[in-house]
Amino acid sequence: MGVLEMLEPKSVFAYFEAISGIPRGSGHTERIQEYLKAFAEARALPVYTDEAGNTIIKKPGTKGRERISPVILQGHVDMVCAKRADVRHNFETDALDLGVDGDWIHANGTTLGGDDGIAVAMMLAILDSDTIPHPPLECVFTSDEETGLLGAEALDTSKLSGRTMINLDSEEEGIFTCGCAGGCRVDSHLPIRRITQRGLPVMVTFTGLRGGHSGGEIDKMRANADKLAGRYLYELSRAGEFSLAGVSGGDKDNAIPPEARIQLVIDEDDFRDLVVFTEDFEKTIRKEYAKTDPGIRIRTEKGSVHRVSVLDTESQDRVIAFLQLVPFGVRKMSPDIGDLVETSLNLGIVRTGEAEFAATSSVRSSVPSEKAELVSEIRCLTEYLNGSIQVRGDYPAWEFHDTSALRDLMEETYEELFDKEALVSVIHAGLECGLFYEKMPGLDAVSIGPDMKDIHTSEERLSVSSTARTYAFLLEILKKWK
């Protein structure tokens, strides 16, 4: 018996549980693509796949609706892979360990993949049904959205004839997203040199931060573990002597990092002073982030004295300066739309190798020139520190339009079904709609989705009741579309 077997709508949750058993982290979506292809072929539905991992499955309109203009349904197959430090889970081989707590579905200790697995499940349920009335459908399953919208960027949209698209990648029921920010990834590379030094190795760990989506939750003012590590190192450098063996933190550039680790080498006699410094630093940070990150913990663990590879003085200063100075957080709010972040940056990943320190930042803005300015700011800092940058995954903003036949139908239908008005919104997070809009002139698109909480974190949850309402709403739109 499946964990979700008793939930309604049964077909949606059956497919959600099925794909939760298929590892599908970004960059590893081959198995879910094979599943989708086999699904289509078993039902004699036209299917197209490409080398980027995208899949398109088409289905004719139901009786009497064969000649209506097609509707595109779209969502991405990949998920962010994050877990608690104490959880043993291999995202490349293991199925998700699903659980239900009241109205909420979760995965035990890992991300759930509701983003965007619930979109995949809804589309499969519709494609599998012979009783749901609908126009011709073009269901688009894109790959690697979470690492820069790579699937949507590579997709050959000439395979699509529809010019009306319902994206299913939103996370709040009753909110119709009709515009989003553009963005890119910036990789910074700093050369480092190492020397060997005898001393006491100490691991400093930052845990218990809330983390979160670097677009949708950047305005929550939560702590960034990578930036805290930089601040810790800078303040420690002013307080005493140490050598840096390495610093690492974060797994995804589009997630605010909830954990970081620093490897120090100190004189054995200085360990007690380091412990006192760390305790004082933790008290300061816990006070500053008492509302947003009440669970912050900073711990020190010592090893045994031996010879250790550490950064030389110049390299150490360079890494600390970068971590202390690289921007993070909200840069500018929109002057036109209340409470909308216009421009932001998230330092998501830092790693220290043998000859290089690397960091990846996610830059977002609704204004192209502001996005370019933030990239220039990172470039200026990195090059000043004798490093270089690489910009990748650049995607356009999705511009809001005053007129939309799809949005009008959705607003009218939502009020009829639920006796309340939906909210039309523009968001700071990136959506694939921007790339579709750029490639397909005249596209009319709206993004919807059920309630999800804490996506991209091990606390990710999906609402059962909200999924049921969102699915019923989607079916009503397909029934009404002319």
Stockholm file with secondary structure:
# STOCKHOLM 1.0

chainA/1-482         MGVLEMLEPKSVFAYFEAISGIPRGSGHTERIQEYLKAFAEARALPVYTDEAGNTIIKKPGTKGRERISPVILQGHVDMVCAKRADVRHNFETDALDLGVDGDWIHANGTTLGGDDGIAVAMMLAILDSDTIPHPPLECVFTSDEETGLLGAEALDTSKLSGRTMINLDSEEEGIFTCGCAGGCRVDSHLPIRRITQRGLPVMVTFTGLRGGHSGGEIDKMRANADKLAGRYLYELSRAGEFSLAGVSGGDKDNAIPPEARIQLVIDEDDFRDLVVFTEDFEKTIRKEYAKTDPGIRIRTEKGSVHRVSVLDTESQDRVIAFLQLVPFGVRKMSPDIGDLVETSLNLGIVRTGEAEFAATSSVRSSVPSEKAELVSEIRCLTEYLNGSIQVRGDYPAWEFHDTSALRDLMEETYEELFDKEALVSVIHAGLECGLFYEKMPGLDAVSIGPDMKDIHTSEERLSVSSTARTYAFLLEILKKWK
#=GR chainA/1-482 SS CCTTTTSSSHHHHHHHHHHHTSCCBTTCCHHHHHHHHHHHHHTTCCEEECTTSCEEEEECCCTTCTTSCCEEEEEECCBCCCBCTTCCCCTTTCCCCEEEETTEEEETTBCCCHHHHHHHHHHHHHHHCSSCCCSCEEEEEESCCTTTSHHHHHCCGGGCCCCEEEECCCCSTTEEEEEECEEEEEEEEEECCEEEEEEEEEEEEEECCCCEETTTTGGGCCCCHHHHHHHHHHHHHHHSCCEEEEEEECSCTTEECCCEEEEEEECGGGHHHHHHHHHHHHHHHHHHTTTTCTTCEEEEEECCCEEEEEECHHHHHHHHHHHHHSCCEEEEECSSSTTCEEEEEEEEEEEECSSEEEEEEEEEESSHHHHHHHHHHHHHHHHHTTCEEEEEEEECCBCCCSCCHHHHHHHHHHHHHHSSCCEEEEESSCCTHHHHHHHSTTCEEEECCCCEESTTSTTCEEEHHHHHHHHHHHHHHHHHCC
#=GC SS_cons         CCTTTTSSSHHHHHHHHHHHTSCCBTTCCHHHHHHHHHHHHHTTCCEEECTTSCEEEEECCCTTCTTSCCEEEEEECCBCCCBCTTCCCCTTTCCCCEEEETTEEEETTBCCCHHHHHHHHHHHHHHHCSSCCCSCEEEEEESCCTTTSHHHHHCCGGGCCCCEEEECCCCSTTEEEEEECEEEEEEEEEECCEEEEEEEEEEEEEECCCCEETTTTGGGCCCCHHHHHHHHHHHHHHHSCCEEEEEEECSCTTEECCCEEEEEEECGGGHHHHHHHHHHHHHHHHHHTTTTCTTCEEEEEECCCEEEEEECHHHHHHHHHHHHHSCCEEEEECSSSTTCEEEEEEEEEEEECSSEEEEEEEEEESSHHHHHHHHHHHHHHHHHTTCEEEEEEEECCBCCCSCCHHHHHHHHHHHHHHSSCCEEEEESSCCTHHHHHHHSTTCEEEECCCCEESTTSTTCEEEHHHHHHHHHHHHHHHHHCC
//
